[in-house]
Amino acid sequence: MGEDGYRTGEITGVSAESWEAATQDAVERAAQRIRDLRIVAEATRFAVMMKDGHVAEYRVRLKISYKHEP
């Protein structure tokens, strides 16, 4: 058949500032590695790493879709 299709994968972004910045980190890293990212990514998990009773790092996991070429 040879038709192009789409696959999904997950990537985690990290930031010391916010979940929004962690999301941007994930999108930028995915764009460096994957061609033809789709327009929508789904945030599937949010987490924080804590240190001394304060938030030290924000983490967000994104489900991304991208074009698969046979």
N, C-alpha and C positions, 0 to 999 in steps of 0.2 A: 504494500500500500504506500509506504513512504511519506505519509502525511505528518506534518509537525503536530506536536501536542504540547500540553503544559504539565509540569510537575510541580510538586510543592516540597518545601524544605523548611527547616527552622534555623534561626540564628539568634543569638543572645547579644544584646547591646549593653554596655556598661557606662556609667557616668557618676562622678562625684557630685553633680549638680542637681539632676532631676530625672524623672522617667522620660520626659520629652527629649532631653539630651541623650539619654540611653537609647531611645528609639532612633534618633538621628544617627547615632553611632552604628547601630545595626544596619540601617538602610545604606549608609555610606560604604560599610565594609562589604555588604552583599553586592552592591553595584560595582565594586572593584573586581569581584570574582565571577559574577554571573551576568551574562548578556540577556537583554530582553526581559527585565523584571516587569511584572504586571503593575498596574496602577495602585492596587489595594494590597495592603499587608494587614494581617490580623494579629493583634496583640493577644497572646494566649496566656501569659503568666507575668506577674509583677512580683518582685522580691526586693528586699533591702538587706545589705550586710551592715551589721552594727558593730561599733567599737566604742567602748567606754560609755555605753548608754546613749550613744548618738548614731544617727544614720551616717555611715561612712561611704556607702556606695549604693546606687540604684541599679537594678537590673531588670530588663524587659526581654521577654522571648517573643519573637515575631514568627508567624507562619507566612512564608512568602511563596509566590508562584512565579515560575519562570518558563520560558519557551524551551521545549526539548526538541532538538533537531536530530533526526536519526542519522 
